[in-house]
Amino acid sequence: MTRLLALVWPELRVPDADARPFERMLDALDDLSPRVEAVGLGVALVDVTGLGPMWGSERRIAARAVMLTRVVAPLTTRCGIGDNRWLATLAARLACPSRPEAPAAFHAIDGREALRDLPLTLLPAYAAMRQRFTLFGLTQMSQLADLPRSAVGAQFGPTGERLQSLARGHDPRPIVPRRRPEREEARAAFEPPLDGIGAVGLTLRRLAAELCDRLRERHLAPGRATLVLTLEDAPALRVAQPFPQPALEPDWIARLLLSRLEAAARLRMLPNANLVDVMRLERPDRCAHPRENFGESMSLGVVSGARAAQHSPKDNPIGVWQEPALHEPEHGLEPRLASVILAFDRLSDPATRQLPAFEARAGRWEELRWSLERIRHRFGEGRLWRAVDERPTAALPEHRSRLVDIGQ
Amino acid sequence: MRTDAAISLSLATALDTLRQRGLGLRRGSEAPMPEQARPSVPTGHRSLDAALGTAGWPRGALALIDAPAGSGATTLALGTLAAAQAVGGLVAWLDLDGTLDPAVAARLGVSLEWLLVVHPRDPAEAIELAAWLGRSGLIDALVLDLGEWAAPERRALDRLAGLLARSGSTSALVLSPAGRTVTGVVAGVRVALQRTAWLGIGRDLVGQRVQAVVERHRWALAGGSAELDLWFGEGRRIDPLVATLAQPQPLEERPALRVVSA
């Protein structure tokens, strides 16, 4: 018999809840069972069938799940165990903490008979349907469950039949285990650390090629890259860059990451940023204006607080490069690069990229999107648009098409 | 004392060496080398392609359409984009004033699916964005519509022209009524448009006839001209009957606008 454990975190079910720990909590639950489903934000289902001999009673299994997730985030948890999705989630809903400050509450529903005395208001029905149940004098699960199925179908329709199945404790929906997010990582460490991080471009290209080779063998393509630059005398710089499409092109990926790095460096030039660790872009061979080299980022340098004030004053709110007053070399201020970590995730089947085989222009457009992504990093939002022919037959010309931001 | 034969031999060796380095030097006695056709983007008008001498706007070059407002520069540029798309190209429109109407572009034959619309903040940024797009080598034709803005700096335009030449794949059209001062000097091709007649059917205006004169061409003989019929309405997909029935009307006989009170 299948036994499912439902875990509900009420603090994640409120609007504007911080959803960031949820994924990591699911990752933690993978240590308990390989079959974990994320039903929604703040609700998870774990298949605990057959775990008794290993972990003990169901209460102990639930306690272990709570312990694993509380390591990630100390949130209050409601645990419920039942034979199917409906019974497990209902049990979690009925779980009451033994004391107000208890971190977790547990409830188990053993057998379908336990449902009979519960009120019908627990069913996931619309208000109108509940009112109709009340109109017919149906207030308990047993009253609905005992009715003939054909009569319920005739009176309440398919929705009523489905609710009656739930009232009888039947739920045919299986658990759909999530795919554990895969992550491929490559790193390069420099011992001793490099003076300046001008060589990051070449290293990025090499790491991206290494990861692409690994994934190509598995017929997978990454959808996002995360780059971490560990600096010796400055906080680590971490950027995550989703790709326009899953791709296995090291050159495109390296160039896109460089532009993302450049954008991240400019963000650090915002007035509210820590000016001691402000980073800016500069060609190593000359003090060039980006408008002269058309955005070709060459290297990153760290500017001290005094000099950073020249680059990011209040009249330069978006971090646009400004001609510095002084041109002395800043070798002493450049960060020393200790390591580069490049990770690919959101792996998917690259089968969706077969369109270029049929339309050559589609392949070029796909390649162009990578350039456009770099342009977005360089120039900001609201520059690149695509016209969409929404209503070609509309009476007024202005209603026939509209512009859509390519970045969205 | 070196003999003539020795000098000739050393000259031949030097010429061979230079040829190997890609420098097409020749002796005066030798036949001229066949000139390689410069790749181009069709303008959408055969007569203008012929007048340009390069079968269209040359790739890797900046071209200026010098026309007073309402003389068909935008229509000609959109026709160019449509023609570039018809042979499988990707095109872009850099719209400084935000005046591009996608519906009009679609009516003139531009496939919106393969059109990139860029909204720069100012001419300097427009030049920079054009350089980025040109450098990618993926855009076949781009139109830089400066609108009412002043022409960009000469230095920036020079850099853009150089970058396009290095890329060699993108043809950039600049639409600027006031751009003749600076842009016209930098542009490798300059075409002036002048309206010569309206095209009408009865009292309805269906297009205009424009005289296009190639005032400057760096890679072909300048001075050619072409007469273009630019249609309002459906452009390339216009009903052939309309083109047949349309009659030129003198400019001064343009029907006055009538105000109809409600």
Interface residues (C-beta under 8 A of the other chain):
Chain A: R291 E292 F294 G295 A360 R361 R364 W365 E367 L368 S371 L372 R374 I375 R378 F379 G382 R383 L384 W385 R386 A387 V388 D389 P392 P397 E398 R400 S401 R402 L403 I406
Chain B: G88 G89 L90 D101 P102 A103 V104 A105 A106 L112 W114 L115 L116 V117 V118 H119 P120 A124 E125 E128 L129 A131 W132 L133 R135 S136 L138 I139 A156 R159 L163
